[in-house]
Amino acid sequence: MGENMESIPCLRRIHAMYTQFSEKERKIADYITNYPNKVIHSTISQVAEDMFVADATVFRFCKRIGFNGFQAMKIALASEISTPVQDIFETIQETDSEKEIAEKVFKSNMNTLQDTMHTFNENSFHHAVHIILNARRIEFYGNGGSGIIALDAQHKFLRTGLQTVAYTDTHLQMMSASQLTPQDVAIIISYSGSNKDMLQLLEVVKESGAKSIGITNFAKSPLSQKVDVPLFTTSCESDFRSGAISARVAQLSLIDALYVNVMTKGKEKSEKILNKIGEALSLRKM
């Protein structure tokens, strides 16, 4: 988790950190998420009593998500409820100029990247890099907008010297996943983390014994709960209205970060591969 959390709303902190919580912490997280209005009008003792936990447990949870204590968490939560974070299409007005709309899109993308960095889980990312470096084969999977991210990932990782492929067709995904081995890794990209096809695909991946990495925007999603290593973006937007515009920028950045790490740690091999690719592509310029 990044150190600078002040700019991230309370509920988004909980959402981003959810998979890192213990069972007791998840119980508190669920309570705050489900009953925010009740929490802001309760004392720490009342909240603790409702969940049958000690006051100190609630206090430690508040510290865990970056607040000085229960009161500070309540103030932030109350502010968030009274002034909900708006997605990009809620902030844009019909009277905005082309430049103003462009500026708002850029700002939304920058905020998403900043929030994603602030909630960055170093251990999970390190684990993901380690798995990829030791994989025999990497397969990227995604549908719809996430499929575009998967194809971009393939384009990058072909430069690493690792066997890399991306599938965006559901049938091809299933066929290929069924042939994975314990030496392979499947990287599943899904904004919601609840896509039925992706969840069924993950079951096939698990049956094959391959490692799994998930890239999603929701820590409480089925995908993030079931993959070996979940990686998260933090974007407050409606997937249906905006097409998860900002989230895609964060997903691309996560892929870039994985790629650069792999290239850096295998520098000698990577340089040879890049030279071969350069020579092959130069033939098209003749």
TORKOL-4160 file (C-alpha; in steps of 0.2 Angstrom, whole numbers, padded with zeros to 4 digits, m for minus):
286
<pt num="1" X="0000" Y="0000" Z="0000"/>
<pt num="2" X="0007" Y="0017" Z="m0004"/>
<pt num="3" X="0010" Y="0029" Z="0010"/>
<pt num="4" X="0001" Y="0044" Z="0004"/>
<pt num="5" X="m0018" Y="0039" Z="0006"/>
<pt num="6" X="m0025" Y="0056" Z="0011"/>
<pt num="7" X="m0032" Y="0060" Z="m0006"/>
<pt num="8" X="m0042" Y="0043" Z="m0007"/>
<pt num="9" X="m0060" Y="0042" Z="0000"/>
<pt num="10" X="m0063" Y="0030" Z="0014"/>
<pt num="11" X="m0074" Y="0018" Z="0004"/>
<pt num="12" X="m0062" Y="0017" Z="m0010"/>
<pt num="13" X="m0047" Y="0013" Z="0002"/>
<pt num="14" X="m0057" Y="m0001" Z="0009"/>
<pt num="15" X="m0062" Y="m0007" Z="m0008"/>
<pt num="16" X="m0043" Y="m0007" Z="m0014"/>
<pt num="17" X="m0036" Y="m0015" Z="0001"/>
<pt num="18" X="m0050" Y="m0028" Z="0004"/>
<pt num="19" X="m0040" Y="m0044" Z="m0001"/>
<pt num="20" X="m0026" Y="m0039" Z="0011"/>
<pt num="21" X="m0038" Y="m0039" Z="0026"/>
<pt num="22" X="m0039" Y="m0053" Z="0039"/>
<pt num="23" X="m0056" Y="m0061" Z="0041"/>
<pt num="24" X="m0060" Y="m0050" Z="0056"/>
<pt num="25" X="m0055" Y="m0035" Z="0046"/>
<pt num="26" X="m0066" Y="m0040" Z="0031"/>
<pt num="27" X="m0080" Y="m0041" Z="0044"/>
<pt num="28" X="m0078" Y="m0023" Z="0049"/>
<pt num="29" X="m0075" Y="m0018" Z="0031"/>
<pt num="30" X="m0091" Y="m0025" Z="0025"/>
<pt num="31" X="m0100" Y="m0017" Z="0040"/>
<pt num="32" X="m0094" Y="0000" Z="0035"/>
<pt num="33" X="m0097" Y="m0002" Z="0017"/>
<pt num="34" X="m0115" Y="m0009" Z="0020"/>
<pt num="35" X="m0120" Y="0004" Z="0033"/>
<pt num="36" X="m0110" Y="0020" Z="0031"/>
<pt num="37" X="m0124" Y="0031" Z="0037"/>
<pt num="38" X="m0126" Y="0021" Z="0053"/>
<pt num="39" X="m0107" Y="0021" Z="0056"/>
<pt num="40" X="m0106" Y="0040" Z="0055"/>
<pt num="41" X="m0119" Y="0042" Z="0068"/>
<pt num="42" X="m0112" Y="0029" Z="0080"/>
<pt num="43" X="m0099" Y="0028" Z="0093"/>
<pt num="44" X="m0084" Y="0016" Z="0091"/>
<pt num="45" X="m0092" Y="0006" Z="0105"/>
<pt num="46" X="m0109" Y="0004" Z="0096"/>
<pt num="47" X="m0100" Y="m0001" Z="0080"/>
<pt num="48" X="m0090" Y="m0014" Z="0089"/>
<pt num="49" X="m0105" Y="m0021" Z="0099"/>
<pt num="50" X="m0114" Y="m0023" Z="0083"/>
<pt num="51" X="m0101" Y="m0034" Z="0076"/>
<pt num="52" X="m0096" Y="m0043" Z="0092"/>
<pt num="53" X="m0078" Y="m0036" Z="0092"/>
<pt num="54" X="m0068" Y="m0026" Z="0104"/>
<pt num="55" X="m0067" Y="m0007" Z="0102"/>
<pt num="56" X="m0048" Y="m0009" Z="0100"/>
<pt num="57" X="m0051" Y="m0020" Z="0084"/>
<pt num="58" X="m0061" Y="m0006" Z="0076"/>
<pt num="59" X="m0048" Y="0007" Z="0081"/>
<pt num="60" X="m0034" Y="m0004" Z="0073"/>
<pt num="61" X="m0044" Y="m0006" Z="0057"/>
<pt num="62" X="m0046" Y="0013" Z="0055"/>
<pt num="63" X="m0027" Y="0014" Z="0057"/>
<pt num="64" X="m0025" Y="0000" Z="0045"/>
<pt num="65" X="m0034" Y="0010" Z="0031"/>
<pt num="66" X="m0024" Y="0026" Z="0035"/>
<pt num="67" X="m0034" Y="0036" Z="0047"/>
<pt num="68" X="m0028" Y="0042" Z="0064"/>
<pt num="69" X="m0043" Y="0034" Z="0073"/>
<pt num="70" X="m0061" Y="0030" Z="0072"/>
<pt num="71" X="m0066" Y="0049" Z="0073"/>
<pt num="72" X="m0055" Y="0053" Z="0058"/>
<pt num="73" X="m0062" Y="0039" Z="0048"/>
<pt num="74" X="m0080" Y="0044" Z="0052"/>
<pt num="75" X="m0077" Y="0062" Z="0047"/>
<pt num="76" X="m0070" Y="0056" Z="0030"/>
<pt num="77" X="m0084" Y="0044" Z="0028"/>
<pt num="78" X="m0097" Y="0057" Z="0031"/>
<pt num="79" X="m0089" Y="0069" Z="0019"/>
<pt num="80" X="m0088" Y="0055" Z="0006"/>
<pt num="81" X="m0107" Y="0051" Z="0008"/>
<pt num="82" X="m0112" Y="0070" Z="0007"/>
<pt num="83" X="m0101" Y="0073" Z="m0008"/>
<pt num="84" X="m0100" Y="0057" Z="m0018"/>
<pt num="85" X="m0085" Y="0055" Z="m0030"/>
<pt num="86" X="m0091" Y="0058" Z="m0048"/>
<pt num="87" X="m0086" Y="0049" Z="m0063"/>
<pt num="88" X="m0080" Y="0057" Z="m0079"/>
<pt num="89" X="m0097" Y="0058" Z="m0087"/>
<pt num="90" X="m0105" Y="0066" Z="m0071"/>
<pt num="91" X="m0093" Y="0080" Z="m0071"/>
<pt num="92" X="m0094" Y="0085" Z="m0090"/>
<pt num="93" X="m0107" Y="0097" Z="m0094"/>
<pt num="94" X="m0115" Y="0100" Z="m0111"/>
<pt num="95" X="m0109" Y="0118" Z="m0110"/>
<pt num="96" X="m0091" Y="0113" Z="m0108"/>
<pt num="97" X="m0079" Y="0118" Z="m0122"/>
<pt num="98" X="m0069" Y="0105" Z="m0132"/>
<pt num="99" X="m0054" Y="0110" Z="m0122"/>
<pt num="100" X="m0063" Y="0109" Z="m0105"/>
<pt num="101" X="m0069" Y="0091" Z="m0109"/>
<pt num="102" X="m0052" Y="0086" Z="m0114"/>
<pt num="103" X="m0045" Y="0093" Z="m0098"/>
<pt num="104" X="m0057" Y="0084" Z="m0088"/>
<pt num="105" X="m0053" Y="0067" Z="m0097"/>
<pt num="106" X="m0035" Y="0070" Z="m0094"/>
<pt num="107" X="m0038" Y="0075" Z="m0075"/>
<pt num="108" X="m0049" Y="0059" Z="m0073"/>
<pt num="109" X="m0035" Y="0048" Z="m0080"/>
<pt num="110" X="m0022" Y="0056" Z="m0069"/>
<pt num="111" X="m0032" Y="0054" Z="m0054"/>
<pt num="112" X="m0035" Y="0036" Z="m0058"/>
<pt num="113" X="m0016" Y="0033" Z="m0060"/>
<pt num="114" X="m0012" Y="0042" Z="m0044"/>
<pt num="115" X="m0025" Y="0033" Z="m0034"/>
<pt num="116" X="m0019" Y="0016" Z="m0041"/>
<pt num="117" X="m0002" Y="0020" Z="m0036"/>
<pt num="118" X="m0007" Y="0025" Z="m0019"/>
<pt num="119" X="m0016" Y="0008" Z="m0016"/>
<pt num="120" X="m0002" Y="m0001" Z="m0024"/>
<pt num="121" X="0002" Y="m0018" Z="m0016"/>
<pt num="122" X="0021" Y="m0021" Z="m0017"/>
<pt num="123" X="0020" Y="m0039" Z="m0011"/>
<pt num="124" X="0007" Y="m0044" Z="m0024"/>
<pt num="125" X="0016" Y="m0035" Z="m0038"/>
<pt num="126" X="0033" Y="m0043" Z="m0033"/>
<pt num="127" X="0024" Y="m0060" Z="m0033"/>
<pt num="128" X="0017" Y="m0057" Z="m0051"/>
<pt num="129" X="0034" Y="m0052" Z="m0058"/>
<pt num="130" X="0042" Y="m0067" Z="m0050"/>
<pt num="131" X="0029" Y="m0079" Z="m0058"/>
<pt num="132" X="0030" Y="m0071" Z="m0075"/>
<pt num="133" X="0049" Y="m0072" Z="m0075"/>
<pt num="134" X="0049" Y="m0091" Z="m0071"/>
<pt num="135" X="0034" Y="m0095" Z="m0083"/>
<pt num="136" X="0037" Y="m0106" Z="m0098"/>
<pt num="137" X="0022" Y="m0097" Z="m0107"/>
<pt num="138" X="0011" Y="m0082" Z="m0103"/>
<pt num="139" X="m0007" Y="m0081" Z="m0109"/>
<pt num="140" X="m0017" Y="m0065" Z="m0108"/>
<pt num="141" X="m0036" Y="m0066" Z="m0108"/>
<pt num="142" X="m0049" Y="m0052" Z="m0109"/>
<pt num="143" X="m0066" Y="m0049" Z="m0117"/>
<pt num="144" X="m0072" Y="m0032" Z="m0124"/>
<pt num="145" X="m0062" Y="m0017" Z="m0119"/>
<pt num="146" X="m0051" Y="m0029" Z="m0108"/>
<pt num="147" X="m0047" Y="m0039" Z="m0124"/>
<pt num="148" X="m0039" Y="m0023" Z="m0131"/>
<pt num="149" X="m0028" Y="m0023" Z="m0115"/>
<pt num="150" X="m0024" Y="m0041" Z="m0117"/>
<pt num="151" X="m0018" Y="m0038" Z="m0135"/>
<pt num="152" X="m0007" Y="m0023" Z="m0130"/>
<pt num="153" X="0001" Y="m0034" Z="m0117"/>
<pt num="154" X="0005" Y="m0048" Z="m0130"/>
<pt num="155" X="0013" Y="m0034" Z="m0141"/>
<pt num="156" X="0024" Y="m0029" Z="m0127"/>
<pt num="157" X="0028" Y="m0046" Z="m0119"/>
<pt num="158" X="0033" Y="m0053" Z="m0136"/>
<pt num="159" X="0049" Y="m0043" Z="m0134"/>
<pt num="160" X="0054" Y="m0052" Z="m0118"/>
<pt num="161" X="0058" Y="m0069" Z="m0126"/>
<pt num="162" X="0045" Y="m0077" Z="m0116"/>
<pt num="163" X="0031" Y="m0087" Z="m0126"/>
<pt num="164" X="0017" Y="m0075" Z="m0126"/>
<pt num="165" X="m0001" Y="m0075" Z="m0133"/>
<pt num="166" X="m0017" Y="m0066" Z="m0130"/>
<pt num="167" X="m0035" Y="m0072" Z="m0133"/>
<pt num="168" X="m0050" Y="m0062" Z="m0134"/>
<pt num="169" X="m0062" Y="m0075" Z="m0141"/>
<pt num="170" X="m0071" Y="m0085" Z="m0128"/>
<pt num="171" X="m0070" Y="m0102" Z="m0136"/>
<pt num="172" X="m0051" Y="m0100" Z="m0140"/>
<pt num="173" X="m0048" Y="m0094" Z="m0122"/>
<pt num="174" X="m0056" Y="m0110" Z="m0116"/>
<pt num="175" X="m0047" Y="m0121" Z="m0128"/>
<pt num="176" X="m0030" Y="m0114" Z="m0125"/>
<pt num="177" X="m0032" Y="m0113" Z="m0106"/>
<pt num="178" X="m0036" Y="m0132" Z="m0106"/>
<pt num="179" X="m0019" Y="m0135" Z="m0112"/>
<pt num="180" X="m0009" Y="m0125" Z="m0100"/>
<pt num="181" X="0003" Y="m0133" Z="m0088"/>
<pt num="182" X="0009" Y="m0129" Z="m0070"/>
<pt num="183" X="0024" Y="m0120" Z="m0078"/>
<pt num="184" X="0013" Y="m0108" Z="m0087"/>
<pt num="185" X="0004" Y="m0092" Z="m0081"/>
<pt num="186" X="m0013" Y="m0085" Z="m0086"/>
<pt num="187" X="m0016" Y="m0066" Z="m0084"/>
<pt num="188" X="m0035" Y="m0062" Z="m0084"/>
<pt num="189" X="m0040" Y="m0044" Z="m0086"/>
<pt num="190" X="m0058" Y="m0039" Z="m0081"/>
<pt num="191" X="m0063" Y="m0022" Z="m0075"/>
<pt num="192" X="m0078" Y="m0029" Z="m0065"/>
<pt num="193" X="m0070" Y="m0045" Z="m0060"/>
<pt num="194" X="m0087" Y="m0053" Z="m0061"/>
<pt num="195" X="m0088" Y="m0057" Z="m0080"/>
<pt num="196" X="m0095" Y="m0075" Z="m0081"/>
<pt num="197" X="m0084" Y="m0080" Z="m0095"/>
<pt num="198" X="m0068" Y="m0075" Z="m0086"/>
<pt num="199" X="m0073" Y="m0084" Z="m0070"/>
<pt num="200" X="m0077" Y="m0100" Z="m0080"/>
<pt num="201" X="m0060" Y="m0098" Z="m0089"/>
<pt num="202" X="m0052" Y="m0096" Z="m0072"/>
<pt num="203" X="m0059" Y="m0113" Z="m0067"/>
<pt num="204" X="m0051" Y="m0121" Z="m0082"/>
<pt num="205" X="m0034" Y="m0112" Z="m0079"/>
<pt num="206" X="m0035" Y="m0119" Z="m0061"/>
<pt num="207" X="m0038" Y="m0137" Z="m0067"/>
<pt num="208" X="m0023" Y="m0136" Z="m0078"/>
<pt num="209" X="m0012" Y="m0131" Z="m0063"/>
<pt num="210" X="m0006" Y="m0115" Z="m0071"/>
<pt num="211" X="m0003" Y="m0099" Z="m0060"/>
<pt num="212" X="m0016" Y="m0086" Z="m0062"/>
<pt num="213" X="m0014" Y="m0067" Z="m0061"/>
<pt num="214" X="m0030" Y="m0055" Z="m0061"/>
<pt num="215" X="m0031" Y="m0037" Z="m0066"/>
<pt num="216" X="m0047" Y="m0029" Z="m0060"/>
<pt num="217" X="m0054" Y="m0014" Z="m0052"/>
<pt num="218" X="m0064" Y="m0022" Z="m0038"/>
<pt num="219" X="m0055" Y="m0030" Z="m0023"/>
<pt num="220" X="m0071" Y="m0039" Z="m0018"/>
<pt num="221" X="m0075" Y="m0047" Z="m0035"/>
<pt num="222" X="m0075" Y="m0065" Z="m0037"/>
<pt num="223" X="m0060" Y="m0064" Z="m0049"/>
<pt num="224" X="m0049" Y="m0056" Z="m0036"/>
<pt num="225" X="m0054" Y="m0068" Z="m0023"/>
<pt num="226" X="m0050" Y="m0083" Z="m0034"/>
<pt num="227" X="m0034" Y="m0079" Z="m0043"/>
<pt num="228" X="m0017" Y="m0083" Z="m0036"/>
<pt num="229" X="m0011" Y="m0065" Z="m0037"/>
<pt num="230" X="m0024" Y="m0050" Z="m0039"/>
<pt num="231" X="m0018" Y="m0033" Z="m0045"/>
<pt num="232" X="m0029" Y="m0018" Z="m0044"/>
<pt num="233" X="m0033" Y="m0002" Z="m0052"/>
<pt num="234" X="m0043" Y="0011" Z="m0043"/>
<pt num="235" X="m0055" Y="0020" Z="m0053"/>
<pt num="236" X="m0072" Y="0028" Z="m0048"/>
<pt num="237" X="m0082" Y="0027" Z="m0064"/>
<pt num="238" X="m0097" Y="0018" Z="m0071"/>
<pt num="239" X="m0091" Y="0004" Z="m0083"/>
<pt num="240" X="m0107" Y="0005" Z="m0093"/>
<pt num="241" X="m0108" Y="0024" Z="m0095"/>
<pt num="242" X="m0090" Y="0027" Z="m0098"/>
<pt num="243" X="m0083" Y="0011" Z="m0104"/>
<pt num="244" X="m0071" Y="0011" Z="m0089"/>
<pt num="245" X="m0060" Y="0024" Z="m0098"/>
<pt num="246" X="m0049" Y="0029" Z="m0084"/>
<pt num="247" X="m0047" Y="0011" Z="m0078"/>
<pt num="248" X="m0041" Y="0006" Z="m0095"/>
<pt num="249" X="m0027" Y="0019" Z="m0093"/>
<pt num="250" X="m0022" Y="0011" Z="m0076"/>
<pt num="251" X="m0023" Y="m0007" Z="m0083"/>
<pt num="252" X="m0011" Y="m0002" Z="m0097"/>
<pt num="253" X="0000" Y="0006" Z="m0084"/>
<pt num="254" X="0000" Y="m0010" Z="m0074"/>
<pt num="255" X="0005" Y="m0020" Z="m0089"/>
<pt num="256" X="0018" Y="m0008" Z="m0093"/>
<pt num="257" X="0025" Y="m0009" Z="m0076"/>
<pt num="258" X="0026" Y="m0028" Z="m0077"/>
<pt num="259" X="0034" Y="m0028" Z="m0094"/>
<pt num="260" X="0048" Y="m0015" Z="m0089"/>
<pt num="261" X="0051" Y="m0026" Z="m0073"/>
<pt num="262" X="0053" Y="m0042" Z="m0083"/>
<pt num="263" X="0064" Y="m0033" Z="m0096"/>
<pt num="264" X="0075" Y="m0025" Z="m0083"/>
<pt num="265" X="0078" Y="m0041" Z="m0073"/>
<pt num="266" X="0082" Y="m0051" Z="m0089"/>
<pt num="267" X="0091" Y="m0037" Z="m0098"/>
<pt num="268" X="0104" Y="m0048" Z="m0107"/>
<pt num="269" X="0091" Y="m0059" Z="m0114"/>
<pt num="270" X="0079" Y="m0045" Z="m0118"/>
<pt num="271" X="0093" Y="m0036" Z="m0128"/>
<pt num="272" X="0096" Y="m0051" Z="m0139"/>
<pt num="273" X="0077" Y="m0053" Z="m0142"/>
<pt num="274" X="0075" Y="m0034" Z="m0146"/>
<pt num="275" X="0090" Y="m0035" Z="m0159"/>
<pt num="276" X="0082" Y="m0050" Z="m0167"/>
<pt num="277" X="0065" Y="m0041" Z="m0168"/>
<pt num="278" X="0074" Y="m0026" Z="m0175"/>
<pt num="279" X="0082" Y="m0036" Z="m0188"/>
<pt num="280" X="0066" Y="m0044" Z="m0193"/>
<pt num="281" X="0056" Y="m0028" Z="m0194"/>
<pt num="282" X="0070" Y="m0020" Z="m0204"/>
<pt num="283" X="0067" Y="m0032" Z="m0219"/>
<pt num="284" X="0050" Y="m0023" Z="m0221"/>
<pt num="285" X="0059" Y="m0007" Z="m0224"/>
<pt num="286" X="0069" Y="m0013" Z="m0239"/>
